Amino acid sequence: MSIYDYDFNDETSQHDENQVEEEIAACKNLIENNLIFGAIERIEDVILLCIDNNFLTEGLYFVDFLLEISPYNSEYWAKKGLLLNSTGEFEESLESFYKALSLNPGDTDTLIEKSSVEENLGKYAQAEETLFSVLNNEPTNEDALYGLGVLNQRQERFDLAVYYFEKVLSSDPEYTEAYYELGYCYENLEEYPKALEAYDRFLGLDPYNPNGWYNRGIVLSKINKPEQALNSYDLAVSLKEDFANAWFNKGNLLVELGRTKQALECFKRAYQIDNFDDSTCFNLGNLYEELEDFNNAIKYFSEAVRINDEFYEAYLSRGYCYDATGKYHLALKDFNKAIEISNESVEAWYAKADLEYSLGKLEESVQSYKSALKITPDNHELWFSLEETYFEMGNWLEALECFDQCLRINPMDATSMYGKAKVNFLLSRTHEAIECLKSAFKIDPAIEEEFSAEYPEVKSSKLFKKLLGEN
């Protein structure tokens, strides 16, 4: 999924953070010492600095001070609305914009900012109405058109969003953000060449934007250009080293390319940046399991379930690792936990059944195989495994039924036909056994060699050859 909520100017602050803090401290000192004569303009400027550099609490302090002095100043109320929107206090923000508009009803910028808050509150119809009120007076207002594009995009009405972003760009071909959002829309519409073109146009205007390179990498992956995608992810992380999603996606792509060790390094970087992401932990576990480093695999699967105790795939995978290292009790515990979370998981039931069989818990194994078969009754492999369990238990009739199910699913299964013959011999059903042997030999002549190796005395018997119709 693309990232589309971010500040396009987050890396290009015009002021050093220390300078901003110094100016904030200086203006606070003026207020606390009642030295505000001639300082109003300076305080207004520091509010803009606070907005631009994300000093939101300080910005609200200054704007509230100015509103005490000038409670009917629409610009102050608008700035307060902007700050409250950035802090996530959307209802209070909307109230501030209402006050600003009551004092200056036709202010276009305030109307556009108000629509953004309405959108954040999920009031899409109201936000749309606000933006159309801007367009009624200014039909080509690019920010209002862009806002309508974003509004439709959030509602996954991507075709309509494309329409508005294209209108913005027809008016202003250098409206950078519109190319980015246009790329995201085309990506969701699966029009990947157009998405790639939009991201390329965006990066032509903003080449040092890591999010643009990241999204470009996603599109290139989808159109099966892995090396170009890797290059885009590399540029994303070179511009923003702590870009966890880019490291993660790069790791996934390297896994697909079979470059396991490089993928491992990428997931490690993602984990260093964000060690509370269960998917990163799970992927690390999978790679260590593939490398047969089961201790590290268990470590990361354990991290995944610590973060998300409903992550059934992580329990299942950790169970496999415990099984591989001989910790059967822990493996069975994990398989049971996976089943508890996802009772319809055939893989979990199958893993549990196989382990129970290996531990000699044949009755429990049978029940687990049956539970898996309730979910997928046409699973040939499961029926065959169940047959082996019944055979081990000496339950010949049940084993015979399992072979019949295997042959129902695949009538050309020579192995099951041969197995059915052996069970029929054990049940003294010689005629049925001979017919099954004939069918097995016909389906796969190699079965005859297997039979000769298993039963040399029987195979050389003249009576047996006669029954088979051999000379």
Steps between C-alpha positions, in 0.01 A plus 500: 500500500627848420563767758312814413462683833815695554642850509661589168717754681606291798864500389520862387438709812619855444625542853736309719314340790720678753423835341128429519528404866695818570235713331222321690681564829555865411133558416385322815729726697340808338152377596593404856660839557214694335736631231258449216488857374625477142549124534168380353644453152792305645259271686298451180824398325593255774158333464582434133836361608324269743263378228781444249726321750239297690522688830124465538460546876708817490307626197170456686643687798580801284179499299290476818689799636425702186133401514476637853608832357309478170211251537344615169806445284405236238863423412579407859202266517604344168853441630360344815286269285807401300701422814217301661456300180869408512469383861202280414248708692263508205176611667674795669675578172169509313354734761795736451449504123128572549595802712751615239240472224236677706738796502614461138249276312670512161853406603602232251801364691295457815224318310756259352657435841151449647428235236816316606374482859157385385671226302702395806173473692353280227251770401565447130177650368557811710862527384390467138239772549765730648734448205224553245416828673857608421466391137172691465701818544828381354433219247870437434622512859773236492504432874125438506528266200790323666297471821215338307748258350632400843146480638394255228822306534435445871162356409667275241321673216820496303358580155344819633816585693701466177259742332567771759876447515516520119305828516754638747790400277340638185491833678838469671736235353737553793251429779736240651268334751236432233742275308564299816132447576429430133761224509334348806158505330627337181678240712171408669327493161775257391598733218866453581663672200300815577587470869868472413479801271333705775766405757774579251347845442478549875865402549602726214369789711603359838792259441602479865166377628540148648127426489492556126784251444332255736169509313681477169666184630160351584371560148815361338463185712143460380602520135776245558803728475676388818844648438354844426278465806804419714670809365202713603495351849875561527446866416217521755718368784800706394284812534338379822702237683227436757239419233384167647238431232755540222744262670212254551386513136856470377540192718184343357621560147839345574324193642309464172832522315650228720757735656435381854798645683450847351131480587594409856710815532211714374255354748757550777523868407122528503495329841763739638281793396170350612529200730128499564396383155376141509536451123870590508558257786309228317702550182825484697380178658416352161842582357685356798283188475592473132868526601434227762602741776209386713604679818489841333185402315332416831623829646333710230181294482478549876537875449222492242256331739606729784397796285189329362372211709246414226768445232417137429753464215779592743385237750483244221847585368650502847341159554680367192830631640437343840418174321823521299704549820334215686294719733184308425300611801551868407425423135170334591414794724556743212299292253212492749526877545491551124187285482344692787549825307405362159294185535461478122873476433562172319875551528484528880285188538730313261813606689341393828393164355846427356668583829256285697570213258875543551451496878299181478176671599313323225145549627557875540665509159193340340272762654723783377511361146123470506465861616714612206292288261179663620643825363640354178337163426668464160854526632676191365810547716293509819308183413829322427649612833187388682528163326858462620386565855220244480745252344741556789212435743394183317161648412483338156142589409553868584824497301315346206242778512779758490649338190156511339484874572846550349389318185178698490706815486762355263397175323848475345676488837706181467643523852155504660384219274802295608434582864140393460622166359723444805215573741271263312763227529511562877122467508526174298310660213723340241287567194464872584872517576596345165273740311655796681849372420414467132369856495806632685740325258305635205507859629867485594711201391766597757262385772560142388869536581411638842267204558773255395741656750246492783356153433758297302356163601147598403608658173681183388208274589349320199152532651545871544621543144199307382266720701663806346458349158874472440656210310 
